[in-house]
């Protein structure tokens, strides 16, 4: 199992190393369809870059992230939701 702290630590490391610490840039890069929200599939792609996990574990972690971050329950994570949780 992947803990929330591990996910945040690894995603933060990715944002720092690849996007110069710019969360907005990282979010936009992973928002593949450009709708301003990260879908489960887009979150899985983000985790694939950030962490060395099996596909199954990536999906489980993405589901946990959605459950926690998706404040308005639209099935996606908005930048506001993403930033609020990740940078907390
Ligand atoms: Ca999207």
PDB file of the backbone (N, CA, C, O) and the ligand in Angstrom, with CONECT records:
HET     CA  A 101       1
ATOM      1  N   UNK A   1       0.844  -1.206   0.000  1.00  0.00           N
ATOM      2  CA  UNK A   1       0.000   0.000   0.000  1.00  0.00           C
ATOM      3  C   UNK A   1       0.874   1.249   0.000  1.00  0.00           C
ATOM      4  O   UNK A   1       1.969   1.275   0.562  1.00  0.00           O
ATOM      5  N   UNK A   2       0.368   2.240  -0.626  1.00  0.00           N
ATOM      6  CA  UNK A   2       1.068   3.513  -0.685  1.00  0.00           C
ATOM      7  C   UNK A   2       0.371   4.493   0.237  1.00  0.00           C
ATOM      8  O   UNK A   2      -0.847   4.661   0.172  1.00  0.00           O
ATOM      9  N   UNK A   3       1.138   5.134   1.090  1.00  0.00           N
ATOM     10  CA  UNK A   3       0.518   6.069   2.005  1.00  0.00           C
ATOM     11  C   UNK A   3       0.373   7.441   1.346  1.00  0.00           C
ATOM     12  O   UNK A   3       1.046   7.762   0.367  1.00  0.00           O
ATOM     13  N   UNK A   4      -0.517   8.221   1.912  1.00  0.00           N
ATOM     14  CA  UNK A   4      -0.755   9.574   1.439  1.00  0.00           C
ATOM     15  C   UNK A   4       0.543  10.386   1.483  1.00  0.00           C
ATOM     16  O   UNK A   4       0.848  11.145   0.563  1.00  0.00           O
ATOM     17  N   UNK A   5       1.306  10.208   2.579  1.00  0.00           N
ATOM     18  CA  UNK A   5       2.549  10.971   2.731  1.00  0.00           C
ATOM     19  C   UNK A   5       3.552  10.612   1.634  1.00  0.00           C
ATOM     20  O   UNK A   5       4.269  11.479   1.134  1.00  0.00           O
ATOM     21  N   UNK A   6       3.596   9.341   1.265  1.00  0.00           N
ATOM     22  CA  UNK A   6       4.497   8.905   0.192  1.00  0.00           C
ATOM     23  C   UNK A   6       4.102   9.525  -1.135  1.00  0.00           C
ATOM     24  O   UNK A   6       4.949   9.990  -1.898  1.00  0.00           O
ATOM     25  N   UNK A   7       2.810   9.525  -1.397  1.00  0.00           N
ATOM     26  CA  UNK A   7       2.328  10.094  -2.653  1.00  0.00           C
ATOM     27  C   UNK A   7       2.688  11.577  -2.720  1.00  0.00           C
ATOM     28  O   UNK A   7       3.212  12.053  -3.726  1.00  0.00           O
ATOM     29  N   UNK A   8       2.404  12.292  -1.650  1.00  0.00           N
ATOM     30  CA  UNK A   8       2.677  13.727  -1.642  1.00  0.00           C
ATOM     31  C   UNK A   8       4.177  13.985  -1.763  1.00  0.00           C
ATOM     32  O   UNK A   8       4.597  14.879  -2.498  1.00  0.00           O
ATOM     33  N   UNK A   9       4.986  13.203  -1.042  1.00  0.00           N
ATOM     34  CA  UNK A   9       6.437  13.395  -1.100  1.00  0.00           C
ATOM     35  C   UNK A   9       6.958  13.150  -2.512  1.00  0.00           C
ATOM     36  O   UNK A   9       7.781  13.917  -3.012  1.00  0.00           O
ATOM     37  N   UNK A  10       6.482  12.088  -3.156  1.00  0.00           N
ATOM     38  CA  UNK A  10       6.988  11.740  -4.482  1.00  0.00           C
ATOM     39  C   UNK A  10       6.481  12.694  -5.555  1.00  0.00           C
ATOM     40  O   UNK A  10       7.219  13.039  -6.478  1.00  0.00           O
ATOM     41  N   UNK A  11       5.231  13.121  -5.438  1.00  0.00           N
ATOM     42  CA  UNK A  11       4.705  14.079  -6.414  1.00  0.00           C
ATOM     43  C   UNK A  11       5.403  15.430  -6.240  1.00  0.00           C
ATOM     44  O   UNK A  11       5.720  16.103  -7.221  1.00  0.00           O
ATOM     45  N   UNK A  12       5.636  15.816  -4.994  1.00  0.00           N
ATOM     46  CA  UNK A  12       6.353  17.069  -4.731  1.00  0.00           C
ATOM     47  C   UNK A  12       7.760  17.017  -5.324  1.00  0.00           C
ATOM     48  O   UNK A  12       8.233  17.987  -5.915  1.00  0.00           O
ATOM     49  N   UNK A  13       8.418  15.870  -5.156  1.00  0.00           N
ATOM     50  CA  UNK A  13       9.778  15.713  -5.711  1.00  0.00           C
ATOM     51  C   UNK A  13       9.753  15.842  -7.230  1.00  0.00           C
ATOM     52  O   UNK A  13      10.638  16.454  -7.828  1.00  0.00           O
ATOM     53  N   UNK A  14       8.726  15.257  -7.846  1.00  0.00           N
ATOM     54  CA  UNK A  14       8.601  15.350  -9.307  1.00  0.00           C
ATOM     55  C   UNK A  14       8.379  16.800  -9.745  1.00  0.00           C
ATOM     56  O   UNK A  14       9.005  17.277 -10.692  1.00  0.00           O
ATOM     57  N   UNK A  15       7.485  17.484  -9.046  1.00  0.00           N
ATOM     58  CA  UNK A  15       7.192  18.881  -9.381  1.00  0.00           C
ATOM     59  C   UNK A  15       8.457  19.730  -9.246  1.00  0.00           C
ATOM     60  O   UNK A  15       8.724  20.601 -10.073  1.00  0.00           O
ATOM     61  N   UNK A  16       9.220  19.465  -8.205  1.00  0.00           N
ATOM     62  CA  UNK A  16      10.449  20.230  -7.990  1.00  0.00           C
ATOM     63  C   UNK A  16      11.507  19.923  -9.043  1.00  0.00           C
ATOM     64  O   UNK A  16      12.166  20.828  -9.555  1.00  0.00           O
ATOM     65  N   UNK A  17      11.665  18.644  -9.362  1.00  0.00           N
ATOM     66  CA  UNK A  17      12.747  18.284 -10.281  1.00  0.00           C
ATOM     67  C   UNK A  17      12.391  18.565 -11.729  1.00  0.00           C
ATOM     68  O   UNK A  17      13.235  19.041 -12.489  1.00  0.00           O
ATOM     69  N   UNK A  18      11.160  18.281 -12.125  1.00  0.00           N
ATOM     70  CA  UNK A  18      10.822  18.404 -13.543  1.00  0.00           C
ATOM     71  C   UNK A  18      10.167  19.740 -13.899  1.00  0.00           C
ATOM     72  O   UNK A  18      10.296  20.218 -15.026  1.00  0.00           O
ATOM     73  N   UNK A  19       9.468  20.335 -12.940  1.00  0.00           N
ATOM     74  CA  UNK A  19       8.716  21.553 -13.256  1.00  0.00           C
ATOM     75  C   UNK A  19       9.198  22.758 -12.445  1.00  0.00           C
ATOM     76  O   UNK A  19       8.502  23.768 -12.335  1.00  0.00           O
ATOM     77  N   UNK A  20      10.398  22.632 -11.880  1.00  0.00           N
ATOM     78  CA  UNK A  20      10.978  23.747 -11.145  1.00  0.00           C
ATOM     79  C   UNK A  20      10.137  24.214  -9.967  1.00  0.00           C
ATOM     80  O   UNK A  20      10.170  25.389  -9.599  1.00  0.00           O
ATOM     81  N   UNK A  21       9.381  23.290  -9.375  1.00  0.00           N
ATOM     82  CA  UNK A  21       8.561  23.632  -8.223  1.00  0.00           C
ATOM     83  C   UNK A  21       7.266  24.353  -8.577  1.00  0.00           C
ATOM     84  O   UNK A  21       6.554  24.843  -7.701  1.00  0.00           O
ATOM     85  N   UNK A  22       6.973  24.409  -9.866  1.00  0.00           N
ATOM     86  CA  UNK A  22       5.767  25.121 -10.336  1.00  0.00           C
ATOM     87  C   UNK A  22       4.595  24.145 -10.437  1.00  0.00           C
ATOM     88  O   UNK A  22       4.504  23.369 -11.388  1.00  0.00           O
ATOM     89  N   UNK A  23       3.710  24.189  -9.459  1.00  0.00           N
ATOM     90  CA  UNK A  23       2.578  23.243  -9.405  1.00  0.00           C
ATOM     91  C   UNK A  23       1.600  23.465 -10.541  1.00  0.00           C
ATOM     92  O   UNK A  23       1.011  22.524 -11.073  1.00  0.00           O
ATOM     93  N   UNK A  24       1.441  24.717 -10.899  1.00  0.00           N
ATOM     94  CA  UNK A  24       0.523  25.026 -12.004  1.00  0.00           C
ATOM     95  C   UNK A  24       1.017  24.388 -13.315  1.00  0.00           C
ATOM     96  O   UNK A  24       0.237  23.835 -14.090  1.00  0.00           O
ATOM     97  N   UNK A  25       2.310  24.485 -13.529  1.00  0.00           N
ATOM     98  CA  UNK A  25       2.913  23.925 -14.733  1.00  0.00           C
ATOM     99  C   UNK A  25       2.778  22.400 -14.737  1.00  0.00           C
ATOM    100  O   UNK A  25       2.465  21.799 -15.765  1.00  0.00           O
ATOM    101  N   UNK A  26       3.014  21.793 -13.595  1.00  0.00           N
ATOM    102  CA  UNK A  26       2.896  20.342 -13.484  1.00  0.00           C
ATOM    103  C   UNK A  26       1.451  19.916 -13.733  1.00  0.00           C
ATOM    104  O   UNK A  26       1.194  18.939 -14.435  1.00  0.00           O
ATOM    105  N   UNK A  27       0.530  20.649 -13.157  1.00  0.00           N
ATOM    106  CA  UNK A  27      -0.892  20.323 -13.332  1.00  0.00           C
ATOM    107  C   UNK A  27      -1.285  20.430 -14.800  1.00  0.00           C
ATOM    108  O   UNK A  27      -1.924  19.533 -15.349  1.00  0.00           O
ATOM    109  N   UNK A  28      -0.899  21.530 -15.424  1.00  0.00           N
ATOM    110  CA  UNK A  28      -1.261  21.739 -16.834  1.00  0.00           C
ATOM    111  C   UNK A  28      -0.624  20.671 -17.729  1.00  0.00           C
ATOM    112  O   UNK A  28      -1.233  20.220 -18.699  1.00  0.00           O
ATOM    113  N   UNK A  29       0.606  20.274 -17.393  1.00  0.00           N
ATOM    114  CA  UNK A  29       1.288  19.258 -18.203  1.00  0.00           C
ATOM    115  C   UNK A  29       0.554  17.917 -18.115  1.00  0.00           C
ATOM    116  O   UNK A  29       0.549  17.142 -19.072  1.00  0.00           O
ATOM    117  N   UNK A  30      -0.056  17.654 -16.981  1.00  0.00           N
ATOM    118  CA  UNK A  30      -0.729  16.369 -16.793  1.00  0.00           C
ATOM    119  C   UNK A  30      -2.211  16.432 -17.172  1.00  0.00           C
ATOM    120  O   UNK A  30      -2.874  15.399 -17.268  1.00  0.00           O
ATOM    121  N   UNK A  31      -2.720  17.629 -17.385  1.00  0.00           N
ATOM    122  CA  UNK A  31      -4.105  17.778 -17.834  1.00  0.00           C
ATOM    123  C   UNK A  31      -4.132  17.558 -19.350  1.00  0.00           C
ATOM    124  O   UNK A  31      -4.201  18.501 -20.138  1.00  0.00           O
ATOM    125  N   UNK A  32      -4.076  16.269 -19.726  1.00  0.00           N
ATOM    126  CA  UNK A  32      -3.857  15.901 -21.130  1.00  0.00           C
ATOM    127  C   UNK A  32      -4.938  16.450 -22.060  1.00  0.00           C
ATOM    128  O   UNK A  32      -4.629  16.860 -23.179  1.00  0.00           O
ATOM    129  N   UNK A  33      -6.181  16.468 -21.626  1.00  0.00           N
ATOM    130  CA  UNK A  33      -7.252  16.942 -22.514  1.00  0.00           C
ATOM    131  C   UNK A  33      -7.566  18.427 -22.302  1.00  0.00           C
ATOM    132  O   UNK A  33      -8.476  18.972 -22.927  1.00  0.00           O
ATOM    133  N   UNK A  34      -6.802  19.074 -21.414  1.00  0.00           N
ATOM    134  CA  UNK A  34      -6.912  20.520 -21.264  1.00  0.00           C
ATOM    135  C   UNK A  34      -8.234  21.039 -20.731  1.00  0.00           C
ATOM    136  O   UNK A  34      -8.604  22.182 -20.996  1.00  0.00           O
ATOM    137  N   UNK A  35      -8.957  20.200 -19.972  1.00  0.00           N
ATOM    138  CA  UNK A  35     -10.248  20.678 -19.467  1.00  0.00           C
ATOM    139  C   UNK A  35     -10.134  21.336 -18.092  1.00  0.00           C
ATOM    140  O   UNK A  35     -11.140  21.694 -17.480  1.00  0.00           O
ATOM    141  N   UNK A  36      -8.890  21.492 -17.610  1.00  0.00           N
ATOM    142  CA  UNK A  36      -8.700  22.187 -16.336  1.00  0.00           C
ATOM    143  C   UNK A  36      -8.910  21.314 -15.121  1.00  0.00           C
ATOM    144  O   UNK A  36      -8.931  21.798 -13.989  1.00  0.00           O
ATOM    145  N   UNK A  37      -9.065  20.024 -15.361  1.00  0.00           N
ATOM    146  CA  UNK A  37      -9.254  19.091 -14.253  1.00  0.00           C
ATOM    147  C   UNK A  37      -8.435  17.833 -14.524  1.00  0.00           C
ATOM    148  O   UNK A  37      -8.197  17.470 -15.675  1.00  0.00           O
ATOM    149  N   UNK A  38      -8.013  17.180 -13.460  1.00  0.00           N
ATOM    150  CA  UNK A  38      -7.323  15.908 -13.629  1.00  0.00           C
ATOM    151  C   UNK A  38      -8.310  14.769 -13.404  1.00  0.00           C
ATOM    152  O   UNK A  38      -8.883  14.620 -12.325  1.00  0.00           O
ATOM    153  N   UNK A  39      -8.491  13.972 -14.451  1.00  0.00           N
ATOM    154  CA  UNK A  39      -9.331  12.781 -14.336  1.00  0.00           C
ATOM    155  C   UNK A  39      -8.524  11.676 -13.672  1.00  0.00           C
ATOM    156  O   UNK A  39      -7.323  11.825 -13.451  1.00  0.00           O
ATOM    157  N   UNK A  40      -9.174  10.587 -13.359  1.00  0.00           N
ATOM    158  CA  UNK A  40      -8.475   9.460 -12.761  1.00  0.00           C
ATOM    159  C   UNK A  40      -7.335   8.994 -13.674  1.00  0.00           C
ATOM    160  O   UNK A  40      -6.236   8.695 -13.207  1.00  0.00           O
ATOM    161  N   UNK A  41      -7.611   8.937 -14.965  1.00  0.00           N
ATOM    162  CA  UNK A  41      -6.594   8.498 -15.924  1.00  0.00           C
ATOM    163  C   UNK A  41      -5.397   9.453 -15.932  1.00  0.00           C
ATOM    164  O   UNK A  41      -4.248   9.017 -16.006  1.00  0.00           O
ATOM    165  N   UNK A  42      -5.674  10.742 -15.855  1.00  0.00           N
ATOM    166  CA  UNK A  42      -4.590  11.730 -15.840  1.00  0.00           C
ATOM    167  C   UNK A  42      -3.791  11.663 -14.534  1.00  0.00           C
ATOM    168  O   UNK A  42      -2.579  11.882 -14.530  1.00  0.00           O
ATOM    169  N   UNK A  43      -4.472  11.363 -13.440  1.00  0.00           N
ATOM    170  CA  UNK A  43      -3.772  11.206 -12.161  1.00  0.00           C
ATOM    171  C   UNK A  43      -2.880   9.966 -12.197  1.00  0.00           C
ATOM    172  O   UNK A  43      -1.767   9.976 -11.674  1.00  0.00           O
ATOM    173  N   UNK A  44      -3.377   8.909 -12.816  1.00  0.00           N
ATOM    174  CA  UNK A  44      -2.561   7.696 -12.957  1.00  0.00           C
ATOM    175  C   UNK A  44      -1.288   8.020 -13.744  1.00  0.00           C
ATOM    176  O   UNK A  44      -0.209   7.537 -13.402  1.00  0.00           O
ATOM    177  N   UNK A  45      -1.412   8.832 -14.790  1.00  0.00           N
ATOM    178  CA  UNK A  45      -0.241   9.217 -15.588  1.00  0.00           C
ATOM    179  C   UNK A  45       0.735  10.053 -14.758  1.00  0.00           C
ATOM    180  O   UNK A  45       1.951   9.904 -14.877  1.00  0.00           O
ATOM    181  N   UNK A  46       0.193  10.921 -13.928  1.00  0.00           N
ATOM    182  CA  UNK A  46       1.044  11.723 -13.034  1.00  0.00           C
ATOM    183  C   UNK A  46       1.811  10.807 -12.080  1.00  0.00           C
ATOM    184  O   UNK A  46       3.014  10.974 -11.880  1.00  0.00           O
ATOM    185  N   UNK A  47       1.106   9.840 -11.494  1.00  0.00           N
ATOM    186  CA  UNK A  47       1.743   8.926 -10.554  1.00  0.00           C
ATOM    187  C   UNK A  47       2.778   8.047 -11.244  1.00  0.00           C
ATOM    188  O   UNK A  47       3.780   7.663 -10.641  1.00  0.00           O
ATOM    189  N   UNK A  48       2.527   7.734 -12.509  1.00  0.00           N
ATOM    190  CA  UNK A  48       3.485   6.917 -13.265  1.00  0.00           C
ATOM    191  C   UNK A  48       4.818   7.652 -13.378  1.00  0.00           C
ATOM    192  O   UNK A  48       5.881   7.033 -13.331  1.00  0.00           O
ATOM    193  N   UNK A  49       4.754   8.972 -13.527  1.00  0.00           N
ATOM    194  CA  UNK A  49       5.977   9.768 -13.603  1.00  0.00           C
ATOM    195  C   UNK A  49       6.625   9.936 -12.233  1.00  0.00           C
ATOM    196  O   UNK A  49       7.849   9.983 -12.116  1.00  0.00           O
ATOM    197  N   UNK A  50       5.792  10.025 -11.200  1.00  0.00           N
ATOM    198  CA  UNK A  50       6.289  10.396  -9.877  1.00  0.00           C
ATOM    199  C   UNK A  50       6.805   9.207  -9.061  1.00  0.00           C
ATOM    200  O   UNK A  50       7.727   9.350  -8.259  1.00  0.00           O
ATOM    201  N   UNK A  51       6.207   8.048  -9.273  1.00  0.00           N
ATOM    202  CA  UNK A  51       6.493   6.938  -8.365  1.00  0.00           C
ATOM    203  C   UNK A  51       6.722   5.648  -9.130  1.00  0.00           C
ATOM    204  O   UNK A  51       6.230   5.459 -10.242  1.00  0.00           O
ATOM    205  N   UNK A  52       7.483   4.769  -8.499  1.00  0.00           N
ATOM    206  CA  UNK A  52       7.704   3.454  -9.069  1.00  0.00           C
ATOM    207  C   UNK A  52       6.687   2.484  -8.462  1.00  0.00           C
ATOM    208  O   UNK A  52       6.947   1.834  -7.450  1.00  0.00           O
ATOM    209  N   UNK A  53       5.539   2.408  -9.101  1.00  0.00           N
ATOM    210  CA  UNK A  53       4.453   1.573  -8.583  1.00  0.00           C
ATOM    211  C   UNK A  53       3.955   0.656  -9.689  1.00  0.00           C
ATOM    212  O   UNK A  53       4.098   0.954 -10.875  1.00  0.00           O
ATOM    213  N   UNK A  54       3.377  -0.445  -9.289  1.00  0.00           N
ATOM    214  CA  UNK A  54       2.714  -1.285 -10.279  1.00  0.00           C
ATOM    215  C   UNK A  54       1.470  -0.554 -10.779  1.00  0.00           C
ATOM    216  O   UNK A  54       0.977   0.371 -10.133  1.00  0.00           O
ATOM    217  N   UNK A  55       0.979  -0.977 -11.924  1.00  0.00           N
ATOM    218  CA  UNK A  55      -0.217  -0.340 -12.484  1.00  0.00           C
ATOM    219  C   UNK A  55      -1.380  -0.425 -11.493  1.00  0.00           C
ATOM    220  O   UNK A  55      -2.131   0.533 -11.309  1.00  0.00           O
ATOM    221  N   UNK A  56      -1.508  -1.577 -10.870  1.00  0.00           N
ATOM    222  CA  UNK A  56      -2.600  -1.773  -9.915  1.00  0.00           C
ATOM    223  C   UNK A  56      -2.493  -0.781  -8.754  1.00  0.00           C
ATOM    224  O   UNK A  56      -3.484  -0.176  -8.345  1.00  0.00           O
ATOM    225  N   UNK A  57      -1.263  -0.625  -8.226  1.00  0.00           N
ATOM    226  CA  UNK A  57      -1.054   0.294  -7.108  1.00  0.00           C
ATOM    227  C   UNK A  57      -1.269   1.741  -7.528  1.00  0.00           C
ATOM    228  O   UNK A  57      -1.755   2.556  -6.743  1.00  0.00           O
ATOM    229  N   UNK A  58      -0.905   2.058  -8.771  1.00  0.00           N
ATOM    230  CA  UNK A  58      -1.150   3.423  -9.273  1.00  0.00           C
ATOM    231  C   UNK A  58      -2.639   3.725  -9.306  1.00  0.00           C
ATOM    232  O   UNK A  58      -3.075   4.802  -8.899  1.00  0.00           O
ATOM    233  N   UNK A  59      -3.414   2.765  -9.793  1.00  0.00           N
ATOM    234  CA  UNK A  59      -4.857   2.981  -9.842  1.00  0.00           C
ATOM    235  C   UNK A  59      -5.436   3.105  -8.443  1.00  0.00           C
ATOM    236  O   UNK A  59      -6.319   3.927  -8.199  1.00  0.00           O
ATOM    237  N   UNK A  60      -4.930   2.277  -7.512  1.00  0.00           N
ATOM    238  CA  UNK A  60      -5.412   2.349  -6.130  1.00  0.00           C
ATOM    239  C   UNK A  60      -5.076   3.707  -5.527  1.00  0.00           C
ATOM    240  O   UNK A  60      -5.900   4.313  -4.842  1.00  0.00           O
ATOM    241  N   UNK A  61      -3.854   4.180  -5.790  1.00  0.00           N
ATOM    242  CA  UNK A  61      -3.445   5.477  -5.246  1.00  0.00           C
ATOM    243  C   UNK A  61      -4.256   6.600  -5.876  1.00  0.00           C
ATOM    244  O   UNK A  61      -4.637   7.553  -5.195  1.00  0.00           O
ATOM    245  N   UNK A  62      -4.520   6.492  -7.176  1.00  0.00           N
ATOM    246  CA  UNK A  62      -5.315   7.520  -7.857  1.00  0.00           C
ATOM    247  C   UNK A  62      -6.730   7.571  -7.299  1.00  0.00           C
ATOM    248  O   UNK A  62      -7.312   8.645  -7.145  1.00  0.00           O
ATOM    249  N   UNK A  63      -7.271   6.405  -7.001  1.00  0.00           N
ATOM    250  CA  UNK A  63      -8.610   6.340  -6.421  1.00  0.00           C
ATOM    251  C   UNK A  63      -8.626   7.013  -5.049  1.00  0.00           C
ATOM    252  O   UNK A  63      -9.560   7.739  -4.708  1.00  0.00           O
ATOM    253  N   UNK A  64      -7.565   6.754  -4.267  1.00  0.00           N
ATOM    254  CA  UNK A  64      -7.472   7.367  -2.929  1.00  0.00           C
ATOM    255  C   UNK A  64      -7.340   8.885  -3.036  1.00  0.00           C
ATOM    256  O   UNK A  64      -7.938   9.626  -2.256  1.00  0.00           O
ATOM    257  N   UNK A  65      -6.549   9.336  -4.008  1.00  0.00           N
ATOM    258  CA  UNK A  65      -6.377  10.776  -4.206  1.00  0.00           C
ATOM    259  C   UNK A  65      -7.708  11.422  -4.582  1.00  0.00           C
ATOM    260  O   UNK A  65      -8.081  12.471  -4.057  1.00  0.00           O
ATOM    261  N   UNK A  66      -8.407  10.774  -5.497  1.00  0.00           N
ATOM    262  CA  UNK A  66      -9.706  11.317  -5.919  1.00  0.00           C
ATOM    263  C   UNK A  66     -10.668  11.381  -4.738  1.00  0.00           C
ATOM    264  O   UNK A  66     -11.374  12.370  -4.545  1.00  0.00           O
ATOM    265  N   UNK A  67     -10.680  10.319  -3.962  1.00  0.00           N
ATOM    266  CA  UNK A  67     -11.611  10.260  -2.830  1.00  0.00           C
ATOM    267  C   UNK A  67     -11.331  11.412  -1.867  1.00  0.00           C
ATOM    268  O   UNK A  67     -12.244  12.003  -1.290  1.00  0.00           O
ATOM    269  N   UNK A  68     -10.037  11.713  -1.710  1.00  0.00           N
ATOM    270  CA  UNK A  68      -9.683  12.745  -0.749  1.00  0.00           C
ATOM    271  C   UNK A  68      -9.778  14.164  -1.309  1.00  0.00           C
ATOM    272  O   UNK A  68     -10.203  15.086  -0.613  1.00  0.00           O
ATOM    273  N   UNK A  69      -9.386  14.330  -2.557  1.00  0.00           N
ATOM    274  CA  UNK A  69      -9.245  15.693  -3.091  1.00  0.00           C
ATOM    275  C   UNK A  69     -10.462  16.231  -3.814  1.00  0.00           C
ATOM    276  O   UNK A  69     -10.641  17.442  -3.943  1.00  0.00           O
ATOM    277  N   UNK A  70     -11.285  15.328  -4.280  1.00  0.00           N
ATOM    278  CA  UNK A  70     -12.383  15.757  -5.136  1.00  0.00           C
ATOM    279  C   UNK A  70     -13.506  16.348  -4.290  1.00  0.00           C
ATOM    280  O   UNK A  70     -14.521  15.702  -4.030  1.00  0.00           O
ATOM    281  N   UNK A  71     -13.298  17.585  -3.871  1.00  0.00           N
ATOM    282  CA  UNK A  71     -14.222  18.213  -2.927  1.00  0.00           C
ATOM    283  C   UNK A  71     -15.640  18.340  -3.492  1.00  0.00           C
ATOM    284  O   UNK A  71     -16.614  18.182  -2.756  1.00  0.00           O
ATOM    285  N   UNK A  72     -15.761  18.624  -4.789  1.00  0.00           N
ATOM    286  CA  UNK A  72     -17.101  18.808  -5.336  1.00  0.00           C
ATOM    287  C   UNK A  72     -17.644  17.543  -6.009  1.00  0.00           C
ATOM    288  O   UNK A  72     -18.672  17.580  -6.685  1.00  0.00           O
ATOM    289  N   UNK A  73     -16.938  16.424  -5.813  1.00  0.00           N
ATOM    290  CA  UNK A  73     -17.415  15.108  -6.272  1.00  0.00           C
ATOM    291  C   UNK A  73     -17.772  15.045  -7.751  1.00  0.00           C
ATOM    292  O   UNK A  73     -18.767  14.425  -8.127  1.00  0.00           O
ATOM    293  N   UNK A  74     -16.962  15.687  -8.591  1.00  0.00           N
ATOM    294  CA  UNK A  74     -17.240  15.605 -10.029  1.00  0.00           C
ATOM    295  C   UNK A  74     -16.391  14.525 -10.705  1.00  0.00           C
ATOM    296  O   UNK A  74     -16.401  14.393 -11.929  1.00  0.00           O
ATOM    297  N   UNK A  75     -15.652  13.749  -9.891  1.00  0.00           N
ATOM    298  CA  UNK A  75     -14.857  12.661 -10.446  1.00  0.00           C
ATOM    299  C   UNK A  75     -13.498  13.100 -10.949  1.00  0.00           C
ATOM    300  O   UNK A  75     -12.737  12.297 -11.490  1.00  0.00           O
ATOM    301  N   UNK A  76     -13.193  14.376 -10.771  1.00  0.00           N
ATOM    302  CA  UNK A  76     -11.916  14.916 -11.209  1.00  0.00           C
ATOM    303  C   UNK A  76     -11.355  15.823 -10.125  1.00  0.00           C
ATOM    304  O   UNK A  76     -12.062  16.230  -9.204  1.00  0.00           O
ATOM    305  N   UNK A  77     -10.073  16.128 -10.253  1.00  0.00           N
ATOM    306  CA  UNK A  77      -9.436  17.039  -9.312  1.00  0.00           C
ATOM    307  C   UNK A  77      -9.130  18.350 -10.042  1.00  0.00           C
ATOM    308  O   UNK A  77      -8.414  18.354 -11.044  1.00  0.00           O
ATOM    309  N   UNK A  78      -9.665  19.443  -9.545  1.00  0.00           N
ATOM    310  CA  UNK A  78      -9.376  20.751 -10.129  1.00  0.00           C
ATOM    311  C   UNK A  78      -8.031  21.236  -9.611  1.00  0.00           C
ATOM    312  O   UNK A  78      -7.497  20.687  -8.647  1.00  0.00           O
ATOM    313  N   UNK A  79      -7.480  22.273 -10.256  1.00  0.00           N
ATOM    314  CA  UNK A  79      -6.199  22.781  -9.780  1.00  0.00           C
ATOM    315  C   UNK A  79      -6.312  23.265  -8.342  1.00  0.00           C
ATOM    316  O   UNK A  79      -5.417  23.048  -7.525  1.00  0.00           O
ATOM    317  N   UNK A  80      -7.415  23.919  -8.049  1.00  0.00           N
ATOM    318  CA  UNK A  80      -7.622  24.436  -6.690  1.00  0.00           C
ATOM    319  C   UNK A  80      -7.599  23.293  -5.662  1.00  0.00           C
ATOM    320  O   UNK A  80      -6.979  23.405  -4.604  1.00  0.00           O
ATOM    321  N   UNK A  81      -8.273  22.215  -5.991  1.00  0.00           N
ATOM    322  CA  UNK A  81      -8.307  21.048  -5.098  1.00  0.00           C
ATOM    323  C   UNK A  81      -6.923  20.406  -4.986  1.00  0.00           C
ATOM    324  O   UNK A  81      -6.485  20.013  -3.905  1.00  0.00           O
ATOM    325  N   UNK A  82      -6.253  20.313  -6.125  1.00  0.00           N
ATOM    326  CA  UNK A  82      -4.927  19.711  -6.205  1.00  0.00           C
ATOM    327  C   UNK A  82      -3.917  20.493  -5.358  1.00  0.00           C
ATOM    328  O   UNK A  82      -3.201  19.924  -4.533  1.00  0.00           O
ATOM    329  N   UNK A  83      -3.881  21.779  -5.579  1.00  0.00           N
ATOM    330  CA  UNK A  83      -2.930  22.624  -4.871  1.00  0.00           C
ATOM    331  C   UNK A  83      -3.219  22.657  -3.374  1.00  0.00           C
ATOM    332  O   UNK A  83      -2.303  22.611  -2.553  1.00  0.00           O
ATOM    333  N   UNK A  84      -4.496  22.738  -3.030  1.00  0.00           N
ATOM    334  CA  UNK A  84      -4.888  22.827  -1.621  1.00  0.00           C
ATOM    335  C   UNK A  84      -4.409  21.613  -0.834  1.00  0.00           C
ATOM    336  O   UNK A  84      -3.960  21.749   0.304  1.00  0.00           O
ATOM    337  N   UNK A  85      -4.502  20.430  -1.432  1.00  0.00           N
ATOM    338  CA  UNK A  85      -4.124  19.209  -0.717  1.00  0.00           C
ATOM    339  C   UNK A  85      -2.633  18.943  -0.807  1.00  0.00           C
ATOM    340  O   UNK A  85      -2.003  18.587   0.190  1.00  0.00           O
ATOM    341  N   UNK A  86      -2.069  19.110  -1.978  1.00  0.00           N
ATOM    342  CA  UNK A  86      -0.673  18.750  -2.160  1.00  0.00           C
ATOM    343  C   UNK A  86       0.279  19.703  -1.451  1.00  0.00           C
ATOM    344  O   UNK A  86       1.328  19.292  -0.954  1.00  0.00           O
ATOM    345  N   UNK A  87      -0.091  20.968  -1.406  1.00  0.00           N
ATOM    346  CA  UNK A  87       0.812  21.942  -0.817  1.00  0.00           C
ATOM    347  C   UNK A  87       0.506  22.212   0.650  1.00  0.00           C
ATOM    348  O   UNK A  87       1.144  23.046   1.293  1.00  0.00           O
ATOM    349  N   UNK A  88      -0.492  21.481   1.169  1.00  0.00           N
ATOM    350  CA  UNK A  88      -0.910  21.707   2.551  1.00  0.00           C
ATOM    351  C   UNK A  88       0.201  21.339   3.523  1.00  0.00           C
ATOM    352  O   UNK A  88       0.028  21.465   4.736  1.00  0.00           O
TER     353      UNK A  88
HETATM  354 CA    CA A 101      -8.308  16.776 -17.771  1.00  0.00          CA
END
